[in-house]
Amino acid sequence: MTNVFVVGLDPGNLALLRGSFPRNYSFHPLFGKSEVMPASADFPALLEEGHRRLDEFGGPIDAIVGYWDFPGTSLVPALCTDYGVPGPRLEPVIKCEHKYWSRLEQRKAADAHPKFGLVDLAGDPGLPPGLSFPVWLKPVKSYSSVLAFHVADPAELARATAEIRQGIEAVGKSFDAVLSGLELPPEIAVAGGRACLAEEEIRGVQATAEGYCYHGEPHVYGVIDSVHYPGRPSFLRYQYPSRLPAPIQRRIIDVSARVIRQIGLDSTAFNIEYFWDRDEDQLNILEINPRISQSHAQLFRMVDGLPNHHCMVRLALGEDPEMPRRRGSHAVAAKWFLRAFADGVVRSCPTEQDIARIRREMPEATVDVAVREGMRLSELTVQDSYSYELATCCLGARDEAELIDKFHRCAELLPFTFEDREGAPVPLI
């Protein structure tokens, strides 16, 4: 058996892993999803527990992988080093994860980033030199757009910094524990893991490059569009393949390779989020993630024939991933997000019978419902600052028009109802 230990293993991703590899691959839950999803989890305690579980295994340890954000992204390189299996070094991973450090490295490699600077959370908040409103304000380490705020004036800046100051400890304390084990440049040592970054607002269409670095050579195997709800910062869908012009995709691939080389990230997958401003023809990096995006896995499976988990595991075994291209059963695929933009109590949500009906009409569909009857939407964790995720639908189609029609049909077949505090119905959007 080839023993692969997964940090944050969950049933949906386990099914994708088992469907991508022969039966002699055994996927072990080093940690379950619930153990590593809170980014506030105690990193030193998790690392110690990871050692204990691996030491108790008794058999060969062939690979250690993960596809969730911090702390999983830091646990994987630390454990790979300790157990002598292929994997990235911790320092380049943290260069990606620490938003300020990442920007400093990006600046050395390419002119593809917004203006940025640190904001003093301890004193009266003000914009860093060279920046003007509007800006985005965010902790140097966060997840899923939590505590990220669009700020248009000093009053909004004061409100956002107050909220960030109150919530930054949850992730920052654990992230500081990781930083304490590294030799940091002076500017990163001073900032630490509980700092706040202001960035010039960047506009345009959003896309993500998925790739990997093997033996020091970066490769991008797919570009995915990130489409927002009209007039809102929340995602409506991820769509693959990208509709961006070929020259822009080539620029994305070139910038990705230069930045990954500069950071020194190797023996791992990565994804890099971009904005492209059509009017200014300006390409800007939003952020770099030193892992696959498991949100894109079904899209690669439907279009290319294998999920990006294939890339993750092959690299973790020290092998060239050799990702397939356009060998799937659909020409285009998307992961759709059904959202609510106001708080409320869930009074009804889709049943297994509702989801089964979708599968009868669209056999390729994967539907995950994130809420349950009786819960308040504000109780959901890992949400962006502007919406609540109700469900996701992964769908494949012959073209974009059919893809959109399929989503509208899915939305019709997923019956959600909500009430506000006074018992009045709440609209979905």
C-alpha positions as CSV (number, residue, x, y, z in Angstrom):
1,M,0.0,0.0,0.0
2,T,1.0,3.6,-0.6
3,N,0.1,5.5,2.6
4,V,-1.0,9.1,2.1
5,F,-1.9,11.1,5.2
6,V,-4.3,14.0,4.6
7,V,-4.5,17.0,6.9
8,G,-8.2,17.9,7.0
9,L,-9.7,14.9,5.2
10,D,-13.4,15.1,4.6
11,P,-15.9,12.7,2.8
12,G,-16.2,14.7,-0.5
13,N,-12.5,15.1,-1.0
14,L,-11.8,11.5,0.0
15,A,-14.2,10.4,-2.8
16,L,-12.2,12.5,-5.3
17,L,-8.9,11.1,-4.0
18,R,-10.1,7.4,-4.2
19,G,-11.5,8.0,-7.7
20,S,-8.1,9.4,-8.9
21,F,-5.7,6.7,-7.8
22,P,-5.5,2.8,-7.8
23,R,-6.8,0.7,-4.9
24,N,-3.3,0.3,-3.5
25,Y,-3.4,4.0,-2.4
26,S,-4.6,4.3,1.1
27,F,-5.7,7.8,2.3
28,H,-5.6,8.3,6.0
29,P,-7.1,11.2,8.0
30,L,-4.2,12.6,9.9
31,F,-6.7,15.3,11.0
32,G,-10.3,15.6,10.2
33,K,-11.7,18.8,8.5
34,S,-13.2,20.1,11.8
35,E,-9.9,19.9,13.5
36,V,-8.0,22.2,11.1
37,M,-10.8,24.4,9.7
38,P,-10.7,26.9,12.6
39,A,-7.7,29.0,11.6
40,S,-7.5,29.9,15.3
41,A,-6.5,26.3,16.1
42,D,-3.4,26.0,18.3
43,F,-0.6,25.3,15.8
44,P,2.0,23.9,18.3
45,A,-0.6,21.6,19.8
46,L,-1.7,20.4,16.3
47,L,1.9,19.7,15.3
48,E,2.5,17.7,18.5
49,E,-0.7,15.7,17.9
50,G,0.3,15.1,14.3
51,H,3.6,13.6,15.5
52,R,1.8,11.4,17.9
53,R,-0.6,10.1,15.3
54,L,2.1,9.4,12.7
55,D,4.3,7.7,15.3
56,E,1.5,5.4,16.3
57,F,0.7,4.4,12.7
58,G,3.3,1.7,12.6
59,G,3.6,1.4,8.8
60,P,5.4,3.3,6.1
61,I,4.6,7.0,5.7
62,D,4.8,7.8,2.0
63,A,3.2,11.3,1.7
64,I,1.6,14.0,3.8
65,V,-0.8,16.4,2.0
66,G,-3.5,19.0,2.6
67,Y,-5.8,21.3,0.7
68,W,-7.2,23.7,3.4
69,D,-5.8,27.1,4.4
70,F,-3.9,27.8,7.6
71,P,-3.1,26.0,9.9
72,G,-3.1,23.1,7.5
73,T,-0.8,24.8,5.0
74,S,1.8,25.2,7.7
75,L,1.3,21.7,9.2
76,V,2.1,20.0,5.9
77,P,5.6,21.4,5.3
78,A,6.5,21.1,9.0
79,L,5.5,17.4,9.1
80,C,7.0,16.6,5.7
81,T,10.4,17.9,7.0
82,D,10.1,16.0,10.3
83,Y,9.3,12.7,8.5
84,G,11.6,13.0,5.5
85,V,8.9,12.8,2.8
86,P,8.8,15.2,-0.2
87,G,7.1,18.5,0.3
88,P,7.7,22.3,0.4
89,R,9.9,24.0,3.0
90,L,8.0,26.0,5.6
91,E,9.6,29.4,5.0
92,P,8.5,29.8,1.3
93,V,5.0,28.6,2.4
94,I,4.9,31.4,5.0
95,K,6.2,33.9,2.5
96,C,3.0,33.2,0.5
97,E,0.7,33.1,3.6
98,H,1.9,36.3,5.3
99,K,0.2,39.0,3.1
100,Y,2.8,41.7,3.8
101,W,5.8,39.4,3.3
102,S,4.2,38.1,0.1
103,R,3.7,41.6,-1.3
104,L,7.4,42.4,-0.6
105,E,8.5,39.3,-2.5
106,Q,6.0,40.0,-5.4
107,R,7.5,43.4,-5.7
108,K,10.9,41.9,-6.4
109,A,9.7,39.7,-9.2
110,A,7.0,41.5,-11.2
111,D,5.1,44.8,-11.5
112,A,1.8,43.1,-10.9
113,H,0.6,44.2,-7.5
114,P,-1.3,47.1,-5.9
115,K,0.3,49.8,-3.7
116,F,0.3,48.5,-0.1
117,G,1.4,49.3,3.5
118,L,0.9,48.4,7.1
119,V,-1.8,50.1,9.2
120,D,-1.1,50.8,12.9
121,L,-3.9,49.0,14.9
122,A,-2.6,50.2,18.2
123,G,-3.0,54.0,17.6
124,D,-5.3,56.2,15.6
125,P,-5.7,54.4,12.3
126,G,-4.5,56.2,9.2
127,L,-3.5,55.2,5.7
128,P,0.1,54.3,4.9
129,P,2.1,56.9,2.9
130,G,1.3,56.7,-0.8
131,L,-2.2,55.3,-0.4
132,S,-5.5,57.1,-0.8
133,F,-9.2,56.0,-0.4
134,P,-10.7,53.6,-1.4
135,V,-8.6,50.7,-0.1
136,W,-9.0,47.2,1.1
137,L,-8.1,46.5,4.8
138,K,-7.2,43.0,5.9
139,P,-5.1,41.2,8.5
140,V,-1.7,39.9,7.3
141,K,-3.1,36.4,7.9
142,S,-6.8,35.6,7.4
143,Y,-8.9,33.1,5.5
144,S,-11.9,33.1,3.1
145,S,-12.1,37.0,3.2
146,V,-12.9,37.0,6.9
147,L,-12.1,40.5,8.3
148,A,-11.4,41.9,4.9
149,F,-13.1,45.3,4.4
150,H,-13.5,47.8,1.6
151,V,-12.9,51.2,3.1
152,A,-13.9,54.4,1.4
153,D,-13.2,57.2,4.0
154,P,-11.7,57.8,7.5
155,A,-14.9,56.8,9.3
156,E,-15.1,53.5,7.5
157,L,-11.4,53.0,8.2
158,A,-12.0,53.6,12.0
159,R,-14.9,51.1,12.0
160,A,-13.0,48.4,10.1
161,T,-9.8,48.7,12.2
162,A,-11.9,48.4,15.3
163,E,-13.5,45.2,14.1
164,I,-10.1,43.8,12.9
165,R,-8.5,44.7,16.2
166,Q,-11.2,42.8,18.0
167,G,-11.0,39.7,15.8
168,I,-7.3,39.5,14.7
169,E,-6.2,37.5,17.8
170,A,-8.1,34.4,16.7
171,V,-5.8,33.7,13.8
172,G,-2.9,35.9,14.6
173,K,-1.9,34.2,17.8
174,S,-1.5,30.8,16.1
175,F,0.2,32.4,13.1
176,D,2.7,34.1,15.4
177,A,3.6,30.6,16.8
178,V,4.6,29.5,13.3
179,L,6.6,32.7,12.7
180,S,8.5,32.2,16.0
181,G,10.2,29.1,14.5
182,L,11.6,31.0,11.5
183,E,14.5,33.4,10.9
184,L,12.5,36.5,9.8
185,P,13.6,39.6,7.9
186,P,13.5,42.6,10.3
187,E,10.4,44.1,8.7
188,I,8.5,40.9,9.1
189,A,9.7,40.3,12.6
190,V,8.5,43.8,13.6
191,A,5.1,43.3,11.9
192,G,4.5,39.8,13.3
193,G,1.3,37.8,12.6
194,R,-1.2,40.2,14.1
195,A,-0.6,43.2,11.8
196,C,-3.0,44.8,9.4
197,L,-2.4,45.6,5.7
198,A,-4.0,48.3,3.6
199,E,-4.0,47.8,-0.2
200,E,-4.9,50.0,-3.1
201,E,-8.3,49.0,-4.5
202,I,-7.8,46.9,-7.6
203,R,-10.6,46.4,-10.2
204,G,-11.3,44.2,-13.1
205,V,-12.2,40.6,-13.9
206,Q,-10.8,38.0,-11.4
207,A,-9.1,34.8,-12.3
208,T,-6.9,32.2,-10.6
209,A,-3.9,30.3,-11.9
210,E,-3.6,26.8,-10.7
211,G,-0.1,25.2,-10.9
212,Y,2.7,23.4,-9.2
213,C,6.5,23.6,-8.9
214,Y,8.5,20.4,-9.5
215,H,12.3,20.4,-9.2
216,G,12.3,24.2,-9.2
217,E,10.3,24.7,-12.3
218,P,6.8,26.2,-12.0
219,H,4.0,25.0,-14.3
220,V,0.5,26.5,-14.6
221,Y,-2.0,23.8,-15.8
222,G,-5.2,25.9,-15.7
223,V,-6.7,29.3,-15.4
224,I,-10.2,29.6,-13.7
225,D,-12.5,32.7,-13.8
226,S,-13.9,34.0,-10.5
227,V,-17.2,35.7,-11.3
228,H,-18.9,37.9,-8.7
229,Y,-22.5,38.6,-8.0
230,P,-23.4,41.8,-10.0
231,G,-22.3,44.9,-8.0
232,R,-21.1,42.8,-5.0
233,P,-17.7,41.5,-3.8
234,S,-19.0,38.0,-3.2
235,F,-18.4,35.1,-5.6
236,L,-21.2,33.8,-7.8
237,R,-19.2,31.1,-9.5
238,Y,-15.7,29.7,-10.4
239,Q,-15.7,28.8,-14.1
240,Y,-13.2,26.7,-16.1
241,P,-11.6,27.1,-18.6
242,S,-11.1,30.8,-18.3
243,R,-12.7,33.1,-20.9
244,L,-9.8,35.6,-20.7
245,P,-8.0,36.4,-23.9
246,A,-5.0,34.1,-24.6
247,P,-2.4,36.9,-24.3
248,I,-3.6,37.7,-20.8
249,Q,-3.5,34.1,-19.8
250,R,0.1,33.9,-21.1
251,R,0.9,37.0,-18.9
252,I,-0.7,35.3,-15.9
253,I,1.4,32.2,-16.5
254,D,4.6,34.2,-16.9
255,V,4.0,36.3,-13.8
256,S,3.1,33.2,-11.8
257,A,6.4,31.5,-12.7
258,R,8.5,34.5,-11.8
259,V,6.9,35.1,-8.5
260,I,7.0,31.4,-7.4
261,R,10.7,31.3,-8.3
262,Q,11.3,34.5,-6.3
263,I,9.6,33.0,-3.2
264,G,11.4,29.7,-3.6
265,L,8.2,27.6,-3.4
266,D,8.9,24.0,-4.6
267,S,7.6,20.5,-4.4
268,T,4.0,21.7,-4.0
269,A,0.9,22.9,-5.8
270,F,-0.1,26.6,-5.7
271,N,-2.9,28.9,-6.8
272,I,-2.5,32.6,-7.5
273,E,-5.5,34.9,-7.6
274,Y,-5.4,37.9,-10.1
275,F,-7.4,40.9,-11.2
276,W,-7.1,42.1,-14.8
277,D,-8.3,45.6,-15.5
278,R,-9.3,45.6,-19.2
279,D,-9.4,49.4,-19.5
280,E,-5.8,49.9,-18.1
281,D,-4.6,46.5,-19.2
282,Q,-3.2,46.1,-15.7
283,L,-2.6,42.7,-14.1
284,N,-2.5,42.6,-10.3
285,I,-2.0,39.7,-7.9
286,L,-4.6,39.4,-5.2
287,E,-2.9,36.6,-3.2
288,I,-0.8,33.5,-3.4
289,N,-1.9,30.2,-1.8
290,P,0.7,27.4,-1.4
291,R,-1.8,24.6,-2.0
292,I,-4.4,23.4,-4.5
293,S,-7.9,25.0,-4.4
294,Q,-10.1,22.1,-3.6
295,S,-13.0,24.3,-4.7
296,H,-11.7,23.8,-8.3
297,A,-11.3,20.0,-8.0
298,Q,-14.6,19.0,-9.6
299,L,-14.1,21.6,-12.4
300,F,-10.7,19.9,-13.4
301,R,-12.3,16.5,-13.2
302,M,-15.2,17.4,-15.5
303,V,-13.1,19.3,-18.1
304,D,-9.7,17.7,-17.9
305,G,-10.5,14.2,-16.6
306,L,-8.8,14.3,-13.2
307,P,-9.2,16.6,-10.1
308,N,-6.2,18.7,-9.0
309,H,-5.8,16.3,-6.1
310,H,-3.9,14.2,-8.6
311,C,-1.3,16.9,-8.8
312,M,-1.1,17.3,-5.0
313,V,-0.5,13.6,-4.3
314,R,1.9,13.0,-7.1
315,L,4.1,15.9,-5.9
316,A,3.9,14.6,-2.4
317,L,5.3,11.3,-3.6
318,G,8.2,13.1,-5.4
319,E,6.7,12.5,-8.9
320,D,6.0,14.7,-11.8
321,P,2.2,15.3,-11.8
322,E,1.7,15.2,-15.6
323,M,-1.8,16.7,-15.3
324,P,-4.1,15.7,-18.2
325,R,-5.8,18.4,-20.4
326,R,-9.3,18.3,-21.9
327,R,-9.9,14.6,-21.3
328,G,-13.1,15.1,-19.3
329,S,-16.7,14.7,-20.3
330,H,-17.6,18.4,-20.4
331,A,-16.3,21.4,-22.3
332,V,-17.0,23.9,-19.4
333,A,-17.7,23.6,-15.7
334,A,-18.4,25.8,-12.8
335,K,-18.8,25.8,-9.0
336,W,-21.8,28.0,-8.2
337,F,-22.5,29.7,-4.9
338,L,-26.1,30.3,-3.7
339,R,-25.9,33.1,-1.2
340,A,-28.1,35.3,1.1
341,F,-27.0,39.0,1.7
342,A,-29.0,39.6,4.9
343,D,-29.1,37.7,8.2
344,G,-32.1,35.6,9.0
345,V,-33.3,32.3,10.5
346,V,-33.5,29.3,8.2
347,R,-37.1,28.0,8.1
348,S,-36.7,25.5,5.4
349,C,-33.9,24.1,3.3
350,P,-33.4,21.5,0.6
351,T,-33.9,17.8,1.5
352,E,-32.1,14.7,0.2
353,Q,-35.1,14.3,-2.2
354,D,-34.6,17.8,-3.6
355,I,-30.9,17.0,-4.3
356,A,-31.7,13.6,-5.8
357,R,-34.0,15.3,-8.2
358,I,-31.2,17.6,-9.3
359,R,-28.9,14.6,-9.8
360,R,-31.6,12.9,-12.0
361,E,-31.8,15.9,-14.2
362,M,-28.0,16.7,-14.1
363,P,-26.1,13.5,-13.3
364,E,-22.7,15.3,-13.0
365,A,-24.0,17.7,-10.4
366,T,-22.5,17.9,-6.9
367,V,-24.6,19.9,-4.4
368,D,-23.5,20.8,-0.8
369,V,-25.9,22.6,1.5
370,A,-24.2,24.7,4.2
371,V,-27.2,25.5,6.4
372,R,-29.8,23.6,8.4
373,E,-33.3,24.4,9.4
374,G,-33.6,26.6,12.5
375,M,-30.1,28.1,12.4
376,R,-29.3,31.8,12.1
377,L,-27.2,32.7,9.1
378,S,-24.8,34.7,11.2
379,E,-23.9,31.5,13.1
380,L,-22.1,30.3,9.9
381,T,-18.3,30.3,10.2
382,V,-15.7,31.0,7.5
383,Q,-17.9,33.5,5.6
384,D,-16.9,36.7,3.7
385,S,-17.8,40.0,5.3
386,Y,-20.8,40.6,3.0
387,S,-22.8,37.4,2.5
388,Y,-23.8,34.0,3.8
389,E,-23.1,30.9,1.7
390,L,-26.2,28.7,1.6
391,A,-25.2,26.0,-0.9
392,T,-22.7,25.2,-3.7
393,C,-23.4,23.4,-7.0
394,C,-20.7,22.0,-9.3
395,L,-22.1,21.6,-12.8
396,G,-20.7,20.7,-16.2
397,A,-22.0,21.7,-19.7
398,R,-21.4,22.0,-23.4
399,D,-21.0,25.7,-23.3
400,E,-21.5,28.7,-21.0
401,A,-25.1,29.3,-21.9
402,E,-26.1,25.7,-20.9
403,L,-24.0,26.1,-17.7
404,I,-26.0,29.2,-16.7
405,D,-29.3,27.5,-17.5
406,K,-28.4,24.5,-15.4
407,F,-27.6,26.8,-12.4
408,H,-30.9,28.6,-12.7
409,R,-32.6,25.2,-12.7
410,C,-30.7,24.1,-9.6
411,A,-31.7,27.3,-7.8
412,E,-35.3,26.6,-8.6
413,L,-35.0,23.1,-7.1
414,L,-33.3,24.2,-3.9
415,P,-36.0,25.6,-1.7
416,F,-34.7,27.9,1.0
417,T,-36.9,30.2,3.1
418,F,-35.8,32.6,5.9
419,E,-37.3,34.9,8.5
420,D,-35.9,38.0,10.2
421,R,-36.0,38.6,14.0
422,E,-39.6,39.8,13.7
423,G,-40.7,36.7,11.7
424,A,-41.0,38.5,8.4
425,P,-39.8,36.6,5.3
426,V,-36.3,37.5,4.1
427,P,-35.6,37.5,0.3
428,L,-32.8,35.3,-0.8
429,I,-30.9,38.1,-2.6
